[in-house]
Amino acid sequence: MNISLVVFQGPSASGKTTLQALLGLPRIVTWTSRAPREGEIDGVDYHFAERETLERMMNEGKMLETSEYRGHLYGTSLASIEAAAGGDGLRSIVLDPSGARVAKALLGERALMLGVSALRAECEARLLARGSDTGQITARLAGYDEEISALESCDLIIRSGEGALERAGEIVRALRPMLGIK
């Protein structure tokens, strides 16, 4: 297999980031206009930039995808995807459906698309456990049905709901040898 990017996609709180961490690949660092939270490091957790900088990057066509959440921009630079495509080592990323489509179009078979699915109630419970309020949960899950429908285009769909996050982790770890990860 000549995979250069593993893309995780699915609804908010479905377990994408948890499974990405279990896979153990270097992740592509995305961009945000929000301020760093305590303990976050620029270039490790996110690339932190002013909103104007991200807007300029968007206008110049330098962003693969962007979204706005709670008044802040989040996005992925095209350069980071092109670096993965150029053989800069196997990487992973969490993308929304539109970003995942663009990454697949750019990389073709070099992108392994992993969908992560969980019931809406499971996602709500996870967001509540993280301290999200009702308004935040509603906003985060507004696109739930669209996110679930978009999983049809994935190479593999992993169910992480209904208490199956541990089993989902086992499945992701089983992919490691196939991807050449020790």
C-alpha positions in Angstrom: 0.0 0.0 0.0 1.2 3.5 -0.8 -0.9 5.4 1.7 0.5 8.8 2.8 -2.5 10.2 4.7 -5.1 8.6 7.1 -8.2 10.7 7.3 -10.6 10.4 10.2 -14.1 11.8 9.8 -17.3 11.6 11.6 -19.7 13.5 13.9 -18.5 15.6 16.8 -17.6 13.5 19.8 -17.7 10.2 17.9 -14.1 9.3 18.9 -12.1 10.5 15.9 -9.3 12.2 17.9 -9.1 9.3 20.4 -8.8 6.8 17.6 -6.3 9.0 15.7 -4.1 9.1 18.9 -4.3 5.3 19.2 -3.1 4.8 15.6 0.0 6.6 16.7 0.9 8.5 13.5 2.2 12.0 13.4 -0.8 14.2 12.9 -1.1 17.2 10.6 -1.4 20.3 12.7 -4.3 22.4 11.8 -4.9 26.2 12.2 -7.2 28.2 14.4 -7.8 31.9 15.1 -8.6 31.3 18.8 -6.1 31.9 21.6 -4.2 29.0 22.9 -5.7 27.3 26.0 -3.4 26.7 29.0 -0.8 24.1 28.1 -1.4 24.3 24.3 1.7 24.8 22.2 1.8 26.6 18.9 2.8 24.2 16.1 2.0 21.2 18.2 -1.7 21.5 19.2 -2.6 24.0 16.5 -1.0 26.7 14.5 -2.4 29.8 16.3 -2.9 32.8 14.1 -4.9 36.0 13.9 -8.3 35.7 12.2 -7.1 38.1 9.5 -4.2 35.8 8.7 -6.5 32.8 8.2 -8.9 34.9 6.1 -6.0 36.0 3.9 -4.9 32.3 3.5 -8.5 31.4 2.6 -8.7 34.2 0.0 -5.3 33.2 -1.5 -6.5 29.6 -1.9 -4.0 28.2 0.7 -6.6 26.4 2.8 -8.0 22.9 2.1 -11.0 23.5 4.3 -12.1 26.0 7.0 -15.0 26.2 9.4 -16.2 28.6 12.0 -17.0 27.5 15.5 -18.0 29.8 18.4 -16.6 32.8 16.5 -13.2 31.3 15.7 -11.9 30.0 12.4 -10.4 26.5 12.1 -8.8 25.0 9.1 -6.3 22.9 7.3 -3.6 24.3 5.0 -3.2 22.9 1.5 0.6 22.9 2.1 0.2 20.4 4.9 -1.7 18.0 2.7 0.7 18.5 -0.2 3.6 17.7 2.1 1.9 14.4 3.0 1.3 13.7 -0.7 5.0 14.5 -1.5 6.2 11.6 0.6 6.8 13.6 3.8 6.0 10.4 5.8 2.7 8.8 6.7 0.4 11.3 8.6 -3.1 11.5 10.0 -5.7 14.2 10.2 -9.3 14.7 11.3 -11.4 16.4 8.7 -15.0 17.4 8.1 -16.7 15.8 5.0 -15.9 18.6 2.6 -12.2 18.6 3.6 -12.1 14.8 3.4 -13.5 15.0 -0.2 -10.8 17.5 -1.2 -8.1 15.4 0.4 -9.3 12.3 -1.4 -9.5 14.2 -4.7 -5.9 15.4 -4.2 -4.4 12.2 -3.0 -6.6 9.5 -4.5 -5.6 6.0 -3.3 -2.8 7.5 -1.1 -5.6 8.7 1.3 -7.1 6.1 3.6 -10.5 7.3 4.7 -11.6 6.1 8.1 -15.2 6.9 9.2 -16.0 7.0 12.9 -19.6 6.4 13.8 -21.5 6.7 17.0 -25.2 7.2 17.9 -26.3 10.8 18.4 -27.1 10.0 22.1 -23.6 8.7 22.6 -22.1 11.8 21.1 -24.3 14.0 23.2 -23.3 12.1 26.4 -19.6 12.5 25.5 -20.0 16.2 24.9 -21.9 16.5 28.2 -19.1 14.6 30.0 -16.6 17.2 28.5 -18.5 20.0 30.1 -20.4 21.3 27.1 -23.7 23.0 27.8 -26.9 22.4 25.9 -26.3 25.2 23.4 -22.8 24.0 22.6 -24.0 20.4 22.2 -26.8 21.5 19.8 -24.2 23.5 17.7 -21.7 20.7 17.7 -24.3 18.1 16.6 -26.2 20.3 14.1 -24.5 18.5 11.2 -24.8 15.0 12.7 -27.0 13.5 10.0 -24.8 15.0 7.2 -21.6 13.7 8.9 -23.1 10.2 9.2 -24.3 10.2 5.6 -20.8 11.3 4.4 -19.3 8.2 6.0 -20.5 6.2 2.9 -17.5 7.5 1.0 -15.0 6.1 3.6 -12.9 3.1 3.0 -13.7 1.7 6.4 -16.3 2.7 9.0 -15.6 2.0 12.6 -18.4 2.1 15.2 -17.3 3.7 18.4 -20.6 4.2 20.0 -22.7 2.1 22.4 -19.7 1.5 24.6 -17.6 0.2 21.7 -14.8 2.8 21.8 -12.4 0.2 23.3 -13.3 -2.3 20.4 -12.8 0.6 17.9 -9.4 1.2 19.4 -8.5 -2.5 18.8 -9.5 -2.2 15.2 -7.4 0.9 14.7 -4.4 -0.7 16.3 -4.9 -3.7 14.0 -4.4 -1.4 11.1 -0.9 -0.4 12.3 1.0 -3.3 10.6 -0.9 -2.8 7.3 0.3 0.8 7.3 3.9 -0.1 8.2 3.7 1.3 11.8 5.5 -0.7 14.5 
